[in-house]
Amino acid sequence: MRKQKYSMMFRAKDVFNEGQEEELAGIKDQLAIVQAKLSSGENAVTVHEANLMQGWVRSSRVLALAEHDNNYAVFVFMSSRMPPQLISDLAIERVLPVDADFGCEIESDIRDEDGVVVYVNISSHKLKLLFEMVPGMKTNNFVGEIFRAEVLRKRRRPPPEFQWLHKYASGAGSTHNSGSSCPGMDNAVGDSMERGVDGLTIQDESIADTLLGSPEISVPRQSIAKGATPIAAREIVIKYQMAMREQHYTYTQALRVYVGTWNVNGQPPTVGISEWLAQDPDPPDIYAIGFQELDLSKEAFLFNDTPREEEWQEAVLNGLHKKARYHKVALVRLVGMMLLVFVQEQHAAYVRAVATETVGTGIMGKMGNKGGVGVRFELHSTSLCFVNSHLAAHVEEYERRNQDYHDICSRMSFTRFLPPKGINDHDQVYWLGDLNYRITDLDPRLVKDYIDQGNYLPLLEYDQLCQQHSLKNVYAGYQEGNITFRPTYKYDPGSDNWDSSEKNRVPAWCDRVLWKGDGITQVAYRSHPKLRISDHKPVSSLFDSQIRVIDAAKYRKIHEEVMKKLDKLENEFLPQVMVDNTEVIFDTIRYLESQTRDLIIANTGQVPVTFEFIKKLDDSSYCKDWLNIEPYSGFIMPGEKCDIKLEVYVDKKSAFKLNSGEDKLYDILVLHLDGGKDIFITVTGTYERSCFGSSIEALVYISVPVREIPLGRLMELENAKEVTSTQDPYPIPKEIWFLVDHLYRHGLKQPHLFEEPGLNSDLLQIRNWLDNGSPDPMPGSIHSVAEALLLLLESTAEPIIPYNLHSVCLDAANNYVQCKQIVMQLPEHRKNVFLYLCAFLQEVLCHASYNGLDTKIIAALFGTIFLRDPPRSRGDLSSQARMNQQALDRKKVNFVYHFLVNDQSDFILGR
């Protein structure tokens, strides 16, 4: 949650009348008085009266925005009378430069016994001041001028230095230009301008404590809602106040964190790995150890099942530092990616909220040969997240690596928490793995010469990760230490020699460790070249991590103070929020093309608010399948706001319902406030129909591009049990033929066909080409066309083989004759598509010497297409359920395998 400006909702009428003309005259008088207080060359832009709010205290102030050489600052004046009439009435209390650390935000407008008031929060560095203002033209103009000054400041290059304000550091509070100071004000001011903290202030210690002290459980009496019923969630207020005071009952403890990564190239642990894990004299407090390519066998690839997990886990346990005893926090694995996290036993009692997650970024997100695995937990009062990833291979595929990174970031969600936690929702994040970024545009011999000289800087200029990171295309906000070790890839296994194969790969730093978060200091970053069993060298990094630890005695004391202050409150309040838009309208939505809208929920009340989007009566979820709400629940402190992202994304789950008219892009969201009222938000948009999500039975009757078909006719084709048409149907949908024909003509020899994913941008172009029709060649790479074919097959309401025949197919999976009989019973067009695709795949496998494809792998992939699981059938499976699912997956492979290795000519000839 983060604060931000949002539109002021003033209810005063901005219509000139005699009273407003008098106000303008008063402003001009005050502007002249303030101008006289300023030095030569400084111009008073606007002036405004306001009340400074701190706790129960409301104090009158005069605010002025001043300009010098296109640099701006806000002056806070105290006045001996309001409004000021003479120069001597004013004394400068603070000067706040409008610099990068300045902020002006509208907190809320609230009705009290005096009418509607507006709260404006002005911050500078660590100082935060809350001002109460009367809504209307004057407030509107004043805040608008400040916003304008902020915009102008952002355009300044270089940033302003504010030398003109230094004189106020020693003279603030005096009667500058012949005035006299206000009673009780101290003239002493430190060099806060040079230090760059808290603005410029002349406050003595006692007054500063009042104005700048830690948050209190108190609210202005004037804004108390009279007659409000008690709030239901008292514990929310306590939680909020304890969070605000966390620094007073916690201290930091430096723990040593070891992060290691190694692509083991499918090799078993035939050597000890203590040289990698335990070479330092002192044992680390936390281990995070990641592996890639743990097992390259087909069994692991197809069924995520491998004996290597136990073997390498045992090797790790034997390799941990011998000077400490360790407790395993978690192990998570996806095919060849495995991540193990350990903590010293002395810390184990303080570990909680452990969760793991996996994200596959192989083709269609199905294959787990690439992707990421994550472990998150909380240690004492600090949340940590470790992510181990293996990104797309090949020198030229840096864009696909970038895409993999973003997919992992967006899809890795630890859903056991409410709201679910993403990678960035942690205090500290450590990202490790074979990121696969390479060195480009340099001759291999030159690269090796630089390496032999130990001169790595020229090479890092051509390192793809360094380039993409500097452009903020990936890992924005992350840091990486200086690389002072030789590239970790590619070696001849068993040696320290560079790749001697005919590919002669350029050495590269594929294996990396990055981090983000406060309180992290890297101590070491190195490789371990003595471990030679793989074509990669392992890498490790040591960090000193500042972990927040709770002091139990101080916690109890502060908790008691909070409880006492809470008991003294005159009243408790109902939660109150303001939603900036209750009618969210999206532009035209297209298949696989997301759109987002931002929604702002502002807590305008006096107590923290817990909100959640809840499901409506008889609905299974709080929103439709095509809509995602992030976050869908949360906690907002008083005066703060929460950004809600509404994302519409039509994929295979929702495309058919929208195409057939069974569903519309319309939803009503119920925003529920704990202890408060519900707010209703409508979401609407228009869906542009596509061949993706259309049924096979409808597509065979469409001879023109889908977008040329009237909506009514498309819905008629989708919903008719028997299609009546004067036109003879195609044997198979033309869209399937277009994709297969393109692959047949251009992709039979393409290495890793159906194994590597395409680019999202290509998929959108292919979708448009199919839906709109075009005389131009089909766009996109071969891998993108292959993935488009799979997406088209997966987007139908039912798989090629209908759900009601799945159990029969799986029972017959070991008997080819029975399998043939089942296929012969399929509806005509589905049978045609099944046999057509199998014949094409047989042709693809005939070129296996070029494309490197394996029949079992193709059978596994298309088994999940032809015999697709019903929606939501997998979910979070227990270990026994996973074993059952693996058995079913093996049967799917066997069923499809028959039709890839046996002659199908009798089918084609109708025998």
Secondary structure, 3 states (H helix, E strand, C coil): CCCCCCCCCCCCCCCCCHHHHHHHHHHHHHHHHHHHHCCCCCEEEEEEEEEEEECCEEEEEEEEEEEECCEEEEEEEEECCCCCCCHHHEEEEEEEECCCCEEEEEEEEEEECCEEEEEEEEEECCEEEEEEECCCHHHHHHHHHHHHHHHHHHHCCCCCCCHHHHHHHHHCCCECCCECCCCCCCCCCCCHHHHCCCCEECCCHHHHHHHHCCCCCCCCHHHCCCCCCCCCCHHHHHHHHHHHCHHHHEEEEEEEEEEEEEECCCCCCCCCCHHHHCCCCCCCCEEEEEEECCCCCHHHHHHCCCCHHHHHHHHHHHHCCCCCCEEEEEEEEECCEEEEEEEEHHHHCCEEEEEEEEEECCHHHCCCCCEEEEEEEEECCEEEEEEEEECCCCCCCHHHHHHHHHHHHHHCEECCCCCCEECCCCCEEEEEEECCCCECCCCHHHHHHHHHCCCCHHHHCCEHHHHHHHCCCCCCCCECCCCCCCCCECECCCCCCECCCCCCCCCECCEEEEEEECCEEEEEEEECCCCCCCCECCEEEEEEEEEEEECHHHHHHHHHHHHHHHHHCCCCCCCCEEECCCEEEEEEEEECECEEEEEEEEECCCCCEEEEEECCCCCCCCCCCCEEEECCEEEECCCCEEEEEEEECECHHHHHHHHHCCCCCEEEEEEEECCCCEEEEEEEEEECCCCCCCCHHHHCCCCCCHHHCCHHHHHHHHHCCCCCCCCCCCCCCHHHHHHHHHHHHHCCCCCCCCCCCCCHHHHHHHHHHHHHCCCCCCCCCHHHHHHHHHHHHHCCCCCCCCHHHHHHHHHCCCCHHHHHHHHHCCCHHHHHHHHHHHHHHHHHHCCHHHHCCCHHHHHHHHHHHHCCCCCCCCCCCCHHHHHHHHHHHHHHHHHHHHHHHCCCHHHHCCC
